[in-house]
Amino acid sequence: MAGARQAVGEARRIVVKVGSSSLTTAAGGLDADRVDALVDVLAKVRSGGEREIVLVSSGAIAAGLAPLGLRRRPKDLARQQAAASVGQGLLVARYTASFARYGVRVGQVLLTSDDMSRRAHHRNASRTLDKLLAMGAFPIVNENDTVATDEIRFGDNDRLAALVAHLVRADLLVLLSDVDGVYDGDPVRPGTSRIAEVRGPADLAHVEIGSAGKAGVGTGGMVTKVEAARIAAAAGIPVVLTSAVHAADALAGGDTGTYFHPTGRRSADRLLWLQHASTPQGSLTLDDGAVRAVVQGRKSLLPAGIAGVEGEFSAGDPVELRDREGRAVARGLVNFDAREIPLLIGRSTHELARDLGPEYEREVVHRDDLVVLHP
């Protein structure tokens, strides 16, 4: 364990995620003292110039509640987006003022999952974050709540943070909330204890993980934090999950919170986004030969292997690839509109080029735009 925590203390590029409950009052307004306390820690960590930090910050919707006269987080998307529109400006203004005490400039980066599953957008987001860090600015990332729809939302910033950690090739992900780690039961009950480290899913197989945060102003409970930790760990990134008040200790490699050991290797950047951040807009049913080619052979999906199509989608949208039993075996970015697919089903690319033109002599889903879900 000491070696793992030492690696935390030596991590050079770090993504830190902080939840709404750690930044706001129960009534919904920003708590300037809490924001300043977090900024004090982050500014000190990066002050030597050897460590870089990207902050994924919730709090926009919560910050917009009081100014709009809302007593609690609204359930409907339209009012959530109105609150986010007001609150995002307040949130970044608060961070800007707080970091200015250290002479640090802040850069705002708003993302949607739809942006991140598309090749060009993904590359641009990566480039922007790299440039902000290189120029000494402090990137603050949030979901673009004001334009995201129910279909394309990350759902919570825990998962967004895991994917941002992968996007920027981080050495460490730190998830901060109002709970100081994963416990083997309800933390408020006597006799429960903190789980210091997790080496894999088996370590949590018999643990009942709560789903609601204490403050009631955020969207993600412990379930989403553990899932985010698993996503990052599977991508080769260690994770520390703890409370915001222990942020300094966590970043220094102290024995606080729950440490998730990496469980996998780093993979091609966009494929993690495709697997965890995209919402399929439709599905393609594959014949048995195409399932084998895609899943076992890691080949592109050709028109000849398609047996059916469902949904309304456009070229470039994420779609599910299913076997004949309806099981999703892969996910990929499709090269044709849904209305074109029936013309392609079961036909060779050579035949399609002859009958429909050379632009049809290509894959329906290229292997570089495809991630296997069930090997």
C-alpha positions in Angstrom: 0.0 0.0 0.0 2.8 2.4 0.8 4.2 2.0 -2.7 0.8 2.8 -4.2 0.4 5.9 -2.1 3.9 7.0 -3.0 2.9 6.7 -6.7 0.0 9.0 -5.9 2.3 11.6 -4.4 4.5 11.4 -7.5 1.7 11.7 -10.1 2.6 14.6 -12.4 -0.7 15.1 -14.3 -3.8 14.8 -12.1 -7.6 15.1 -12.7 -9.5 16.2 -9.6 -13.3 16.0 -9.5 -15.3 17.9 -6.9 -19.0 17.4 -6.3 -21.7 20.0 -5.7 -22.2 19.1 -2.1 -18.5 20.1 -1.4 -18.9 23.6 -2.9 -22.4 24.7 -2.0 -24.6 25.3 1.0 -27.6 23.1 1.6 -29.8 26.0 0.3 -28.1 25.8 -3.1 -25.7 28.8 -3.1 -22.0 28.7 -3.6 -20.0 28.6 -0.4 -17.1 30.9 -1.0 -15.1 29.5 2.0 -15.4 26.0 0.6 -14.3 27.1 -2.8 -11.4 29.0 -1.4 -10.3 26.0 0.7 -10.2 23.7 -2.3 -8.4 26.3 -4.4 -5.8 26.7 -1.6 -5.0 23.0 -1.9 -4.9 22.9 -5.7 -2.8 26.0 -6.1 -0.3 24.8 -3.6 0.0 21.4 -5.3 0.8 23.0 -8.7 2.9 25.8 -7.3 6.2 24.1 -7.9 5.5 23.7 -11.6 6.1 20.0 -11.6 2.5 18.9 -11.2 -0.5 19.7 -13.6 -4.1 19.6 -12.5 -7.4 19.6 -14.4 -10.4 20.3 -12.2 -13.8 18.7 -13.1 -16.2 20.8 -11.1 -19.9 20.2 -10.5 -21.9 23.0 -9.0 -23.4 25.0 -11.9 -27.0 23.9 -11.4 -26.7 24.1 -7.6 -25.2 27.6 -7.8 -28.1 28.8 -10.0 -30.9 27.7 -7.7 -31.0 30.6 -5.2 -30.5 33.4 -7.8 -33.6 32.0 -9.7 -35.6 31.6 -6.6 -35.6 27.8 -6.8 -35.7 26.1 -3.4 -34.4 22.7 -4.6 -32.9 21.1 -7.7 -35.6 20.9 -10.4 -36.6 17.6 -11.9 -37.3 18.9 -15.4 -34.5 19.4 -17.9 -35.5 22.9 -19.0 -35.3 24.4 -15.5 -32.1 22.5 -14.8 -30.6 24.1 -17.9 -31.8 27.5 -16.9 -30.2 27.0 -13.5 -27.0 25.8 -15.1 -26.9 28.8 -17.4 -27.0 31.2 -14.5 -24.9 29.1 -12.2 -22.1 28.2 -14.5 -21.1 31.9 -14.8 -21.2 32.3 -11.0 -19.2 29.1 -10.5 -16.4 30.1 -12.9 -16.4 33.7 -11.6 -15.9 32.3 -8.1 -13.0 30.1 -9.2 -11.5 32.9 -11.2 -11.5 35.2 -8.2 -10.2 32.5 -5.9 -7.3 31.4 -8.2 -6.4 35.1 -8.8 -5.1 35.2 -5.2 -2.3 33.0 -6.5 -1.9 34.8 -9.9 -3.4 31.8 -11.7 -5.6 32.2 -14.7 -8.6 29.9 -15.1 -9.8 28.4 -18.4 -13.4 27.0 -18.8 -14.0 23.9 -20.8 -17.6 22.7 -21.3 -18.1 19.2 -22.7 -21.0 17.0 -23.9 -20.8 13.3 -24.4 -21.9 13.8 -28.0 -18.8 16.0 -28.6 -16.5 13.4 -27.0 -17.6 10.3 -29.1 -16.9 12.1 -32.4 -13.3 11.9 -33.6 -12.6 15.5 -34.5 -14.3 16.9 -31.4 -12.5 14.5 -29.2 -9.1 15.5 -30.7 -9.9 19.2 -30.3 -10.9 18.7 -26.6 -7.6 16.9 -26.0 -5.6 19.6 -27.8 -7.4 22.5 -25.9 -6.7 20.9 -22.5 -3.1 20.2 -23.4 -2.6 23.8 -24.5 -4.2 25.3 -21.5 -1.9 23.3 -19.2 1.2 24.2 -21.4 0.3 27.9 -21.1 0.0 27.7 -17.3 -3.8 28.2 -17.1 -5.9 26.1 -14.8 -8.6 24.1 -16.8 -12.0 23.8 -15.1 -14.2 21.3 -16.9 -18.0 20.8 -16.5 -20.7 19.2 -18.5 -22.3 21.6 -20.9 -25.7 21.4 -19.1 -27.3 24.2 -21.0 -27.3 22.4 -24.3 -27.1 18.7 -23.3 -30.3 16.7 -23.8 -31.4 13.7 -21.8 -30.1 11.4 -24.6 -26.6 12.8 -24.7 -25.8 13.6 -21.0 -23.0 12.1 -19.1 -25.5 11.9 -16.2 -23.0 12.8 -13.6 -19.6 14.4 -13.4 -17.9 11.4 -11.8 -18.1 9.5 -15.1 -17.1 12.7 -17.0 -14.0 13.0 -14.7 -12.9 9.4 -15.4 -13.2 10.0 -19.2 -11.3 13.4 -18.9 -8.6 11.6 -17.0 -8.2 9.3 -19.9 -8.5 12.1 -22.4 -5.6 14.0 -20.9 -3.5 10.9 -20.2 -3.6 11.6 -16.4 -1.4 9.8 -13.9 -4.1 10.0 -11.2 -7.8 10.7 -10.7 -9.0 12.1 -7.4 -12.7 12.0 -6.7 -13.8 14.4 -3.9 -17.2 14.4 -2.3 -18.7 14.6 1.2 -17.8 11.0 2.1 -14.2 10.1 3.0 -14.1 6.8 1.1 -15.9 3.6 0.3 -17.2 1.8 3.4 -18.2 -1.9 3.9 -21.6 -0.7 5.0 -23.5 2.5 5.8 -20.8 4.9 7.2 -23.2 6.3 9.8 -23.7 2.9 11.4 -21.4 1.7 14.2 -19.0 -1.1 13.2 -18.5 -0.2 9.6 -15.0 0.5 8.3 -13.3 2.3 5.4 -12.0 0.1 2.6 -8.5 1.4 2.2 -7.8 -0.1 -1.3 -9.5 -1.9 -4.1 -7.6 -4.2 -6.4 -10.5 -5.3 -8.5 -14.3 -5.7 -8.7 -14.1 -8.8 -6.4 -13.1 -6.5 -3.5 -16.4 -4.8 -3.6 -18.6 -7.8 -4.6 -20.2 -8.1 -1.2 -20.3 -4.4 -0.3 -23.6 -2.5 -0.3 -22.9 0.9 -1.8 -25.3 3.8 -1.1 -26.7 5.8 -3.9 -27.6 9.2 -2.3 -25.3 12.1 -1.3 -25.9 13.8 2.0 -26.5 17.3 0.7 -29.1 16.4 -2.0 -27.8 19.0 -4.5 -25.8 16.7 -6.8 -26.7 13.8 -9.1 -24.1 11.3 -8.3 -23.9 9.1 -5.1 -21.3 6.5 -4.2 -22.5 4.2 -6.9 -21.5 6.6 -9.6 -18.1 7.3 -7.9 -17.3 3.7 -7.7 -18.3 3.2 -11.3 -16.1 6.1 -12.4 -13.2 4.7 -10.4 -13.7 1.4 -12.2 -13.7 3.1 -15.6 -10.5 5.0 -14.9 -8.8 1.9 -13.3 -9.7 -0.2 -16.3 -7.9 2.4 -18.4 -4.7 2.1 -16.4 -5.3 5.2 -14.1 -5.1 4.9 -10.3 -7.9 6.5 -8.4 -8.3 8.0 -4.9 -11.8 8.5 -3.6 -12.2 10.7 -0.5 -13.8 13.8 0.9 -12.9 17.3 -0.1 -11.6 18.2 3.4 -9.0 15.5 2.9 -7.9 16.7 -0.5 -4.4 17.9 0.5 -3.7 14.6 2.2 -4.9 12.6 -0.7 -2.8 14.5 -3.2 0.2 14.1 -1.0 -0.2 10.3 -1.0 -1.5 10.1 2.5 -3.5 7.2 3.8 -6.9 8.7 3.3 -10.0 7.5 1.3 -10.1 4.5 -0.9 -7.3 3.7 -3.4 -8.3 1.9 -6.6 -5.4 0.1 -8.2 -5.2 0.2 -12.0 -6.8 -3.0 -13.4 -6.1 -2.5 -17.1 -3.8 -0.9 -19.7 -4.3 2.4 -21.4 -6.2 1.9 -24.7 -6.8 4.0 -27.8 -8.1 7.4 -26.6 -11.5 7.6 -28.2 -12.6 4.0 -27.6 -13.1 4.5 -23.9 -15.3 7.5 -24.7 -17.2 5.4 -27.2 -17.9 2.7 -24.7 -18.8 4.8 -21.7 -19.8 8.3 -22.9 -21.9 7.7 -26.0 -25.6 6.9 -26.2 -26.5 4.7 -29.2 -28.9 6.3 -31.6 -29.9 3.0 -33.1 -28.7 -0.6 -33.7 -27.5 -2.9 -36.4 -28.2 -6.7 -36.2 -25.3 -8.8 -37.4 -25.2 -12.3 -38.8 -23.1 -14.9 -37.0 -20.2 -14.5 -39.4 -20.1 -10.7 -38.9 -20.3 -11.1 -35.1 -17.2 -13.4 -35.2 -15.3 -11.0 -37.5 -16.1 -8.0 -35.3 -15.7 -9.5 -31.8 -13.0 -12.1 -32.3 -11.3 -10.8 -35.4 -11.5 -7.1 -34.5 -12.5 -6.4 -38.1 -14.6 -3.6 -39.6 -18.3 -4.2 -40.1 -19.1 -4.6 -43.8 -22.5 -4.3 -45.4 -22.6 -8.1 -46.2 -22.7 -8.9 -42.5 -25.8 -6.8 -41.6 -29.1 -8.6 -41.1 -31.3 -5.7 -39.8 -31.4 -2.1 -38.7 -33.4 -0.2 -36.0 -33.6 3.5 -35.0 -33.1 6.9 -36.6 -29.5 7.9 -36.9 -27.1 9.9 -39.2 -23.7 9.1 -40.4 -21.2 9.6 -37.6 -23.7 8.7 -34.8 -22.9 5.9 -32.3 -24.9 2.7 -32.8 -25.0 -0.7 -31.1 -24.0 -3.8 -33.0 -26.1 -6.8 -31.9 -26.1 -10.5 -32.5 -29.2 -12.3 -33.7 -30.4 -12.8 -30.1 -30.4 -9.0 -29.6 -27.3 -8.9 -27.3 -25.1 -5.8 -27.8 -21.7 -7.1 -28.7 -20.0 -3.8 -29.8 -20.6 -0.1 -30.3 -19.3 2.0 -33.1 -19.7 5.2 -35.2 -21.7 4.4 -38.3 -20.7 5.7 -41.8 -24.2 5.8 -43.2 -27.6 7.3 -42.4 -30.3 4.8 -41.1 -32.3 5.2 -44.3 -29.4 4.1 -46.4 -28.8 0.8 -44.5 -31.6 -1.2 -46.0 -30.0 -0.7 -49.4 -26.8 -2.2 -48.1 -27.9 -5.3 -46.2 -26.3 -8.5 -47.2 -24.4 -7.0 -50.2 -20.7 -6.8 -51.0 -18.9 -3.5 -51.2 -17.9 -4.4 -54.8 -21.5 -4.9 -55.7 -22.6 -1.7 -54.0 -19.9 0.3 -55.8 -21.0 -1.1 -59.1 -24.8 -0.4 -58.5 -24.8 2.8 -56.3 -21.4 4.5 -56.9 -17.8 4.4 -55.5 -18.8 6.2 -52.3 -20.6 3.1 -51.2 -17.5 0.9 -51.4 -16.6 1.4 -47.7 -17.2 -0.1 -44.2 -20.4 0.5 -42.4 -18.4 0.8 -39.2 -14.6 1.0 -39.4 -12.6 -1.0 -36.9 -10.9 2.2 -35.7 -14.4 3.6 -34.7 -15.5 0.4 -32.9 -15.3 -1.0 -29.4 -16.1 -4.5 -28.4 -18.4 -4.8 -25.4 -18.4 -8.6 -24.9 -15.3 -10.4 -26.1 
